[in-house]
Amino acid sequence: MMVKLVSITASFLILIQSFNICISDLVDLSELIEHAKFHSEKYGDNLFVFISKHYGELEADHNKKHQEEKQEHEELPFQHQPHMTLLSAFMMKDLQTYHIKPVDDLVTSATDFFYQASYSNCEKEAPFQPPRTV
């Protein structure tokens, strides 16, 4: 029961993080509501048109026509671009059951590979040759 609860909680946390919502975005929701009311009063935009003008396909055209609102547009939430990727991994079982070997026990090969320069005629040999051992 506890494993299922932890799994569901972790899955929900990863889902929420994939939306890339920050605390600052939640704080700036009042700016979003205020700017939506401004668009409703001045331009008669409904919510879908407002979202399209600021986050959708009409964004470039709206920013071009209304340069005087540039400061207000920069203060709206959800304007940042994600700059990192989060990869979360959870292991719920005992690690001894997987027989994980330490890195020191791995066999390493001391073979050096080199590529032979193809300065001879290309008709005799293929131009791309596989690596050869010394």
C-alpha positions as CSV (number, residue, x, y, z in Angstrom):
1,M,0.0,0.0,0.0
2,M,2.8,2.4,0.9
3,V,4.7,1.6,-2.3
4,K,1.6,2.5,-4.4
5,L,1.1,5.7,-2.5
6,V,4.7,6.8,-3.1
7,S,4.5,5.8,-6.7
8,I,1.4,7.8,-7.3
9,T,2.7,10.8,-5.5
10,A,6.0,10.7,-7.4
11,S,4.2,10.4,-10.7
12,F,1.9,13.3,-9.9
13,L,5.0,15.4,-8.8
14,I,6.7,14.6,-12.1
15,L,3.5,15.5,-14.1
16,I,3.2,18.9,-12.3
17,Q,6.9,19.6,-12.9
18,S,6.5,18.8,-16.6
19,F,4.1,21.8,-16.9
20,N,7.0,24.0,-15.8
21,I,4.9,26.1,-13.4
22,C,7.0,28.1,-10.9
23,I,6.0,29.9,-7.7
24,S,6.5,33.2,-9.4
25,D,3.9,32.3,-12.0
26,L,1.4,31.6,-9.3
27,V,2.2,35.0,-7.8
28,D,1.8,36.8,-11.1
29,L,-1.7,35.3,-11.7
30,S,-3.2,38.6,-10.5
31,E,-1.3,40.4,-13.4
32,L,-2.9,37.9,-15.8
33,I,-6.4,38.5,-14.5
34,E,-5.9,42.3,-14.5
35,H,-4.5,42.3,-18.1
36,A,-7.4,40.0,-19.2
37,K,-9.9,42.5,-17.8
38,F,-8.1,45.3,-19.7
39,H,-8.4,43.4,-23.0
40,S,-12.0,42.6,-22.3
41,E,-12.9,46.3,-21.7
42,K,-10.7,47.9,-24.4
43,Y,-10.8,45.3,-27.2
44,G,-13.8,43.2,-26.3
45,D,-11.7,40.0,-26.2
46,N,-13.0,36.9,-24.5
47,L,-10.7,34.5,-22.6
48,F,-9.8,32.3,-25.6
49,V,-8.8,35.3,-27.8
50,F,-6.8,36.8,-24.9
51,I,-4.9,33.5,-24.4
52,S,-4.3,33.3,-28.1
53,K,-3.0,36.8,-28.3
54,H,-0.5,36.3,-25.4
55,Y,0.4,32.6,-25.5
56,G,-0.8,31.3,-28.9
57,E,-0.8,31.9,-32.7
58,L,-1.8,35.6,-32.5
59,E,1.1,36.5,-30.1
60,A,3.5,37.9,-32.7
61,D,0.9,40.0,-34.4
62,H,-0.4,41.4,-31.1
63,N,3.1,42.3,-29.9
64,K,3.8,44.0,-33.2
65,K,0.6,46.1,-33.1
66,H,0.7,47.0,-29.4
67,Q,4.3,48.0,-28.5
68,E,3.0,50.3,-25.8
69,E,1.9,47.2,-23.8
70,K,5.3,45.6,-23.9
71,Q,6.0,46.2,-20.2
72,E,2.7,44.6,-19.2
73,H,3.3,41.6,-21.5
74,E,6.7,40.9,-19.9
75,E,5.1,40.9,-16.4
76,L,2.5,38.2,-17.3
77,P,3.1,34.7,-15.9
78,F,4.3,31.7,-18.0
79,Q,6.5,33.8,-20.2
80,H,9.8,32.0,-19.3
81,Q,11.3,29.3,-21.4
82,P,12.5,26.1,-19.8
83,H,16.3,25.8,-19.6
84,M,16.8,22.4,-17.9
85,T,15.6,18.9,-18.2
86,L,14.7,17.0,-15.1
87,L,15.1,13.2,-15.0
88,S,13.9,11.5,-11.9
89,A,14.5,7.9,-11.2
90,F,13.2,5.9,-8.3
91,M,14.3,2.4,-7.2
92,M,11.8,0.8,-4.8
93,K,13.5,-2.7,-4.5
94,D,16.6,-3.7,-2.6
95,L,19.7,-3.1,-4.7
96,Q,21.3,-6.4,-3.6
97,T,18.8,-8.4,-5.7
98,Y,20.1,-6.8,-8.9
99,H,23.8,-7.9,-8.3
100,I,25.2,-4.6,-9.3
101,K,29.0,-4.8,-9.7
102,P,31.2,-2.0,-8.7
103,V,33.0,0.0,-11.4
104,D,36.4,-1.3,-10.4
105,D,35.4,-4.9,-11.3
106,L,34.7,-4.1,-14.9
107,V,37.1,-5.5,-17.4
108,T,38.8,-2.8,-19.5
109,S,40.6,-3.4,-22.8
110,A,44.0,-1.8,-23.5
111,T,43.6,-2.2,-27.3
112,D,44.3,1.0,-29.3
113,F,42.5,1.5,-32.6
114,F,43.6,3.6,-35.5
115,Y,42.3,4.4,-38.9
116,Q,44.5,3.8,-41.9
117,A,44.8,6.9,-44.2
118,S,43.2,6.2,-47.5
119,Y,45.9,7.8,-49.7
120,S,45.9,5.0,-52.2
121,N,43.6,4.6,-55.2
122,C,40.0,4.3,-54.1
123,E,39.2,1.6,-56.7
124,K,41.4,-0.9,-55.0
125,E,40.1,-0.5,-51.4
126,A,37.0,1.0,-49.9
127,P,37.4,4.6,-48.8
128,F,36.0,3.9,-45.3
129,Q,37.9,1.3,-43.4
130,P,37.0,-0.3,-40.1
131,P,39.3,0.3,-37.1
132,R,42.3,-2.1,-36.9
133,T,44.2,-3.2,-33.8
134,V,47.9,-2.4,-33.5
